Amino acid sequence: MSKRKTRRDDPAPEYDFSKGVRGKYVGRNGVAGRSVTLDDDVAREFRDDRAVNEALRAVVAILRLRSRRGSK
C-alpha cells in the first residue's frame, strides 16, 4: 500500500467522520441559513435579531409605499 500524502486542509488523524451524516442538522429550527454581520455601531442599536428584522420590515414597507406613490 502506498502512503497517502496529507494536505494542509485534511482533518487531523484523531477525527473520525466515517459515521458522519451530511446535512444532518441543516434546516432545523426553521433557520433559512442567511446570516449577516452588522457593523458595531449598528449592532449596538438593536437588542436582538427580532429587533433587526422589525426595523428592516419597516424600511421595506416605507420603500414599497414610496414606489407606489411614484408610479401613479
C-alpha positions as a Python dict, from the first residue, in 0.01 Angstrom:
ca = {
    (1, 'M'): (0, 0, 0),
    (2, 'S'): (120, 348, -73),
    (3, 'K'): (105, 618, 190),
    (4, 'R'): (-126, 899, 102),
    (5, 'K'): (28, 1241, 122),
    (6, 'T'): (-157, 1462, 367),
    (7, 'R'): (-268, 1802, 259),
    (8, 'R'): (-282, 2104, 481),
    (9, 'D'): (-664, 2106, 484),
    (10, 'D'): (-704, 1736, 561),
    (11, 'P'): (-853, 1666, 905),
    (12, 'A'): (-621, 1551, 1179),
    (13, 'P'): (-600, 1171, 1217),
    (14, 'E'): (-781, 1178, 1551),
    (15, 'Y'): (-1103, 1300, 1386),
    (16, 'D'): (-1323, 1019, 1259),
    (17, 'F'): (-1601, 1123, 1021),
    (18, 'S'): (-1670, 772, 892),
    (19, 'K'): (-2012, 764, 1061),
    (20, 'G'): (-2097, 1125, 983),
    (21, 'V'): (-2420, 1218, 808),
    (22, 'R'): (-2404, 1503, 559),
    (23, 'G'): (-2659, 1778, 628),
    (24, 'K'): (-2798, 1617, 943),
    (25, 'Y'): (-2872, 1948, 1114),
    (26, 'V'): (-2948, 2162, 812),
    (27, 'G'): (-3288, 2325, 825),
    (28, 'R'): (-3354, 2264, 1192),
    (29, 'N'): (-3508, 2546, 1396),
    (30, 'G'): (-3659, 2694, 1082),
    (31, 'V'): (-3347, 2897, 1009),
    (32, 'A'): (-3325, 2998, 648),
    (33, 'G'): (-2948, 2989, 654),
    (34, 'R'): (-2889, 3355, 588),
    (35, 'S'): (-2665, 3548, 816),
    (36, 'V'): (-2527, 3897, 803),
    (37, 'T'): (-2267, 4077, 1004),
    (38, 'L'): (-2367, 4415, 1139),
    (39, 'D'): (-2112, 4687, 1194),
    (40, 'D'): (-2051, 4753, 1563),
    (41, 'D'): (-2225, 5092, 1563),
    (42, 'V'): (-2536, 4942, 1404),
    (43, 'A'): (-2538, 4632, 1626),
    (44, 'R'): (-2538, 4849, 1939),
    (45, 'E'): (-2877, 4988, 1838),
    (46, 'F'): (-3054, 4651, 1839),
    (47, 'R'): (-3112, 4418, 2133),
    (48, 'D'): (-3158, 4101, 1925),
    (49, 'D'): (-3234, 3959, 1581),
    (50, 'R'): (-3606, 4021, 1622),
    (51, 'A'): (-3544, 4396, 1659),
    (52, 'V'): (-3328, 4397, 1344),
    (53, 'N'): (-3598, 4216, 1147),
    (54, 'E'): (-3868, 4457, 1267),
    (55, 'A'): (-3658, 4755, 1159),
    (56, 'L'): (-3587, 4603, 819),
    (57, 'R'): (-3955, 4522, 765),
    (58, 'A'): (-4041, 4884, 843),
    (59, 'V'): (-3785, 5003, 587),
    (60, 'V'): (-3926, 4764, 326),
    (61, 'A'): (-4280, 4889, 394),
    (62, 'I'): (-4167, 5252, 354),
    (63, 'L'): (-3988, 5172, 28),
    (64, 'R'): (-4296, 4997, -107),
    (65, 'L'): (-4515, 5296, -21),
    (66, 'R'): (-4272, 5535, -189),
    (67, 'S'): (-4257, 5325, -504),
    (68, 'R'): (-4636, 5308, -526),
    (69, 'R'): (-4668, 5684, -494),
    (70, 'G'): (-4402, 5743, -759),
    (71, 'S'): (-4570, 5512, -1011),
    (72, 'K'): (-4903, 5696, -1012),
}
